[in-house]
Amino acid sequence: MALPEKTKQTLVAVLMEWIAHSRMEKHLQNGDKLIVYQNEIIEFDLSTLSEAYQEKHINENLSKYCNALLVNLSPELKNWCKKNQLSPIEFSFRFRCNTLMFNTKLSISVKMDNAAYRKYLENRST
C-alpha cells in the first residue's frame, strides 16, 4: 500500500523517538540519516552508528541484529498502525551497514477500535 508522504514522515518520527530513548541513541553519529522511508521501503542506514557499536552488535550477524531490532520496534509499529487506522499492513525494511545489507518484510495486524459498533452494542435492547 502506497502511503502519503506525510504519513510516512509520522512513522519515521515515531521510530526515531524510540531510537532516542534506546541505547542506540548514544552511538548515533548522523541520526537524521538513520531512517528513511522512500519507495515504500523503510531503510535503516546502520553505518550512521559508531564503528565500535557496529563491530560489537551488527557486523557479526546483521540479520540477527535486524530481526531483534524489529521485535523491539513492533509495539511502536502496532501503535502507529492503530492510530492511523492501517491494518493489516506489510512493511518492507532494508538495513544497510557499510557493504552489508539485509531485506525483510513485517506484517502488522491490529484490532481496530470501532466506536460506532461499541455504541450500537451499548444502546441495543437485550
Long-range contacts (C-beta under 8 A, 24 or more apart in sequence): 1-86, 1-89, 2-40, 3-40, 3-86, 7-84, 8-37, 8-38, 9-37, 10-80, 10-84, 11-37, 11-42, 11-77, 11-80, 12-36, 12-37, 12-42, 14-76, 14-79, 14-80, 15-42, 15-73, 15-76, 17-76, 18-72, 18-73, 18-76, 22-72, 24-49, 24-53, 27-52, 27-53, 40-92, 41-92, 41-93, 41-94, 42-91, 42-92, 42-93, 42-94, 43-93, 43-94, 43-95, 43-96, 44-69, 44-93, 44-94, 44-95, 44-96, 45-96, 45-97, 46-95, 46-96, 46-97, 47-96, 47-97, 47-98, 49-97, 54-97, 54-98, 58-97, 58-100, 59-97, 59-100, 62-95, 62-97, 62-100, 62-101, 62-102, 63-102, 63-104, 65-95, 66-93, 66-95, 66-102, 66-104, 67-104, 69-95, 70-104, 70-106, 74-106, 74-108, 77-106, 77-108, 78-108, 78-110, 81-108, 81-110, 82-110, 82-112, 82-113, 85-112, 87-111, 87-112
